[in-house]
Amino acid sequence: MGMTLADIKVQEEKLKKEQAKLRQQKKRLIEKENAAMGKALRKRFGFESFADFERWLSSISDDQQHEKSVGNELRADEKSAPSERNYPNESDGIFGGIPNRKSQMSESGFASMFSDVNSR
């Protein structure tokens, strides 16, 4: 029933060898699938070799990178351009919603607002 330390080590070694074998099988299977897919893509799109396909892919990547950098420049220009928001004037108070001294609200009206709140 009981396993010794030596038995456990032997099992671990077997498992390691089995896992290495499975990794190699997986790697070969992926390589085989990639080769078949590459062959089909080359045939479909007319590439002579995988190197031709890589050059084409690289050129597309360069084009996309260029478009991305141009897009980033445009967005940066938009951010640095003055916006069309209407900012409050000084006559509107500090934030437009806070009455200033020129406001029509009297101090007594302002005080009555607070007394109503305090009485609740």
SERO-4910 file (N, C-alpha, C, O; in steps of 0.05 Angstrom, whole numbers):
BEGIN
 pado doro    nc1    nc2    nc3   cac1   cac2   cac3    cc1    cc2    cc3    oc1    oc2    oc3
  Met    A     16    -24      0      0      0      0     17     25      0     13     43    -16
  Gly    A     36     26     18     53     50     21     74     52     -1     86     32     -9
  Met    A     77     76    -11     97     81    -32    122     93    -18    120    109      0
  Thr    A    144     84    -28    169     95    -17    177    120    -32    165    125    -54
  Leu    A    195    134    -22    205    158    -36    217    151    -63    215    166    -82
  Ala    A    230    128    -64    243    119    -89    221    114   -110    224    120   -134
  Asp    A    198    102   -102    176     96   -120    165    122   -131    158    124   -155
  Ile    A    162    142   -114    151    168   -123    170    181   -143    160    192   -163
  Lys    A    196    180   -138    215    191   -156    214    177   -183    216    191   -204
  Val    A    211    151   -183    209    136   -208    184    145   -224    186    149   -248
  Gln    A    162    148   -210    137    157   -223    140    185   -234    131    190   -256
  Glu    A    153    203   -219    157    230   -229    174    230   -254    168    245   -273
  Glu    A    195    214   -255    211    212   -279    195    202   -303    198    212   -325
  Lys    A    179    182   -298    162    171   -320    143    193   -330    140    196   -354
  Leu    A    131    208   -312    113    230   -319    127    251   -335    117    261   -355
  Lys    A    152    259   -326    167    279   -341    173    270   -369    171    285   -388
  Lys    A    181    244   -372    187    233   -399    162    233   -416    163    240   -440
  Glu    A    140    226   -404    115    225   -419    106    253   -428     97    257   -450
  Gln    A    109    272   -410    103    300   -417    121    311   -439    111    325   -457
  Ala    A    146    304   -438    165    313   -459    157    301   -485    158    314   -506
  Lys    A    149    276   -485    141    262   -509    116    275   -521    114    279   -545
  Leu    A     97    282   -503     72    295   -512     78    323   -523     65    331   -543
  Arg    A     96    338   -511    104    364   -521    116    362   -549    109    378   -567
  Gln    A    132    342   -553    144    338   -580    123    331   -600    124    341   -623
  Gln    A    104    314   -593     83    306   -611     66    331   -618     58    335   -641
  Lys    A     60    347   -598     44    371   -603     59    390   -621     47    402   -639
  Lys    A     85    393   -617    101    411   -633    101    401   -662     98    417   -681
  Arg    A    105    375   -666    105    364   -694     78    368   -707     76    375   -731
  Leu    A     56    364   -692     29    367   -703     24    396   -711     13    401   -733
  Ile    A     33    415   -695     29    443   -701     45    450   -726     36    464   -744
  Glu    A     70    441   -727     87    446   -751     74    435   -776     74    447   -797
  Lys    A     63    411   -774     50    398   -797     25    414   -805     21    418   -829
  Glu    A      9    422   -786    -15    438   -792     -7    465   -804    -19    475   -823
  Asn    A     14    478   -793     23    503   -804     33    500   -833     28    518   -850
  Ala    A     48    479   -838     58    474   -865     35    470   -885     35    481   -907
  Ala    A     15    455   -877     -9    451   -894    -24    477   -898    -32    483   -921
  Met    A    -27    492   -877    -41    517   -879    -25    537   -897    -37    550   -914
  Gly    A      1    538   -893     18    555   -909     17    548   -938     16    565   -956
  Lys    A     17    522   -944     15    512   -972    -11    521   -984    -12    530  -1007
  Ala    A    -33    517   -969    -59    525   -979    -61    555   -984    -72    564  -1004
  Leu    A    -50    571   -965    -51    600   -968    -34    609   -992    -42    627  -1007
  Arg    A    -10    597   -995      7    604  -1017     -6    598  -1044     -5    613  -1063
  Lys    A    -19    574  -1045    -33    566  -1069    -57    585  -1074    -61    594  -1097
  Arg    A    -72    592  -1054    -96    609  -1057    -88    637  -1065   -102    649  -1082
  Phe    A    -67    648  -1053    -60    676  -1058    -37    679  -1077    -29    702  -1083
  Gly    A    -27    657  -1087     -6    659  -1108     22    665  -1099     38    676  -1114
  Phe    A     29    658  -1075     56    662  -1065     73    639  -1074     65    616  -1073
  Glu    A     98    645  -1082    116    624  -1091    128    609  -1067    132    585  -1067
  Ser    A    133    624  -1046    146    612  -1022    135    625   -997    121    645   -998
  Phe    A    143    614   -975    135    626   -949    148    653   -946    136    671   -933
  Ala    A    172    656   -956    186    682   -955    171    704   -969    169    726   -959
  Asp    A    158    697   -992    141    716  -1006    118    724   -989    111    748   -987
  Phe    A    106    705   -976     83    710   -958     92    728   -935     78    747   -928
  Glu    A    115    722   -923    125    739   -901    130    768   -910    125    786   -895
  Arg    A    141    771   -934    147    798   -944    120    813   -948    118    837   -941
  Trp    A    100    799   -959     74    811   -963     62    819   -936     51    841   -932
  Leu    A     64    801   -917     53    806   -890     67    829   -877     55    846   -864
  Ser    A     93    831   -881    109    853   -869    101    879   -882     99    900   -868
  Ser    A     96    879   -908     88    904   -921     61    914   -911     56    938   -907
  Ile    A     43    895   -906     16    902   -895     20    913   -867      7    933   -860
  Ser    A     36    900   -851     41    909   -824     53    938   -824     45    954   -808
  Asp    A     72    943   -842     84    970   -844     62    990   -852     62   1012   -840
  Asp    A     44    983   -871     23   1001   -879      4   1007   -855     -3   1030   -851
  Gln    A     -3    986   -840    -20    990   -817     -7   1007   -796    -20   1024   -783
  Gln    A     19   1003   -792     33   1019   -772     34   1048   -780     31   1066   -763
  His    A     37   1053   -806     38   1080   -816     10   1093   -812      8   1116   -803
  Glu    A    -11   1078   -819    -38   1089   -816    -44   1095   -786    -57   1115   -779
  Lys    A    -34   1077   -769    -38   1081   -740    -24   1106   -731    -35   1122   -715
  Ser    A      1   1110   -740     15   1134   -731      3   1160   -742      2   1180   -728
  Val    A     -7   1158   -767    -21   1182   -778    -47   1187   -762    -53   1210   -757
  Gly    A    -61   1166   -755    -86   1169   -739    -80   1181   -712    -95   1198   -702
  Asn    A    -58   1173   -700    -50   1184   -674    -43   1213   -676    -49   1229   -659
  Glu    A    -30   1221   -698    -23   1249   -703    -48   1266   -706    -50   1288   -695
  Leu    A    -68   1255   -720    -93   1270   -724   -107   1273   -698   -118   1295   -692
  Arg    A   -108   1252   -681   -121   1254   -655   -107   1274   -638   -119   1289   -623
  Ala    A    -80   1275   -639    -65   1294   -623    -71   1322   -633    -73   1341   -616
  Asp    A    -74   1327   -659    -82   1353   -669   -109   1361   -659   -113   1384   -652
  Glu    A   -128   1342   -659   -155   1348   -649   -154   1356   -620   -169   1374   -611
  Lys    A   -138   1342   -604   -137   1348   -576   -124   1375   -570   -132   1389   -552
  Ser    A   -105   1383   -587    -91   1408   -582   -106   1432   -594   -101   1455   -587
  Ala    A   -125   1426   -612   -141   1448   -624   -160   1459   -603   -169   1445   -585
  Pro    A   -165   1485   -604   -184   1497   -584   -212   1485   -588   -221   1481   -610
  Ser    A   -224   1478   -566   -250   1466   -568   -271   1488   -573   -266   1512   -571
  Glu    A   -295   1478   -580   -316   1496   -586   -336   1500   -563   -358   1509   -567
  Arg    A   -327   1492   -539   -344   1495   -516   -348   1524   -509   -331   1541   -515
  Asn    A   -370   1530   -497   -375   1557   -488   -368   1558   -458   -381   1546   -442
  Tyr    A   -346   1571   -453   -338   1574   -425   -352   1598   -413   -359   1617   -426
  Pro    A   -358   1596   -387   -373   1618   -374   -356   1644   -373   -332   1643   -371
  Asn    A   -370   1665   -376   -357   1692   -374   -352   1698   -345   -364   1686   -327
  Glu    A   -335   1718   -341   -331   1726   -313   -356   1737   -301   -360   1736   -277
  Ser    A   -374   1748   -317   -398   1760   -307   -418   1738   -298   -437   1744   -284
  Asp    A   -413   1713   -306   -431   1691   -299   -424   1680   -271   -437   1661   -262
  Gly    A   -404   1690   -258   -395   1679   -233   -371   1660   -239   -364   1656   -262
  Ile    A   -360   1648   -219   -336   1632   -222   -342   1608   -240   -327   1603   -259
  Phe    A   -363   1593   -235   -369   1570   -251   -396   1573   -266   -406   1553   -276
  Gly    A   -406   1595   -268   -431   1599   -282   -456   1594   -266   -477   1605   -271
  Gly    A   -454   1576   -246   -477   1570   -230   -476   1584   -203   -497   1584   -189
  Ile    A   -454   1595   -196   -452   1609   -170   -457   1638   -175   -444   1651   -191
  Pro    A   -476   1649   -161   -482   1678   -165   -459   1695   -156   -445   1689   -137
  Asn    A   -455   1717   -171   -434   1736   -163   -448   1761   -151   -472   1761   -147
  Arg    A   -433   1781   -146   -444   1805   -133   -465   1819   -151   -483   1832   -141
  Lys    A   -462   1816   -176   -480   1830   -195   -506   1814   -198   -524   1822   -213
  Ser    A   -507   1791   -185   -530   1774   -188   -556   1788   -178   -555   1806   -162
  Gln    A   -578   1778   -188   -604   1790   -180   -613   1779   -153   -630   1790   -140
  Met    A   -601   1757   -144   -609   1745   -119   -598   1763    -96   -574   1769    -96
  Ser    A   -615   1770    -78   -607   1787    -56   -595   1769    -34   -599   1745    -34
  Glu    A   -580   1781    -16   -569   1766      6   -590   1754     23   -587   1732     34
  Ser    A   -612   1768     26   -634   1757     43   -646   1733     30   -654   1714     44
  Gly    A   -649   1733      4   -659   1710    -11   -641   1686     -8   -650   1663     -6
  Phe    A   -615   1692     -9   -595   1671     -7   -596   1659     21   -594   1634     25
  Ala    A   -598   1676     41   -600   1667     69   -625   1651     74   -625   1632     89
  Ser    A   -647   1659     61   -672   1644     66   -671   1616     54   -683   1598     64
  Met    A   -655   1613     32   -652   1586     21   -639   1568     42   -647   1545     45
  Phe    A   -619   1578     56   -605   1562     75   -622   1557    100   -620   1536    113
  Ser    A   -638   1576    108   -655   1573    131   -676   1552    126   -684   1537    144
  Asp    A   -686   1550    101   -705   1529     94   -693   1502     96   -705   1483    106
  Val    A   -668   1500     88   -654   1474     89   -649   1466    118   -652   1443    126
  Asn    A   -641   1486    134   -635   1480    162   -660   1473    178   -658   1458    198
  Ser    A   -683   1483    171   -707   1478    186   -718   1451    180   -736   1441    195
  Arg    A   -709   1438    160   -720   1411    153   -708   1392    171   -713   1368    169
***
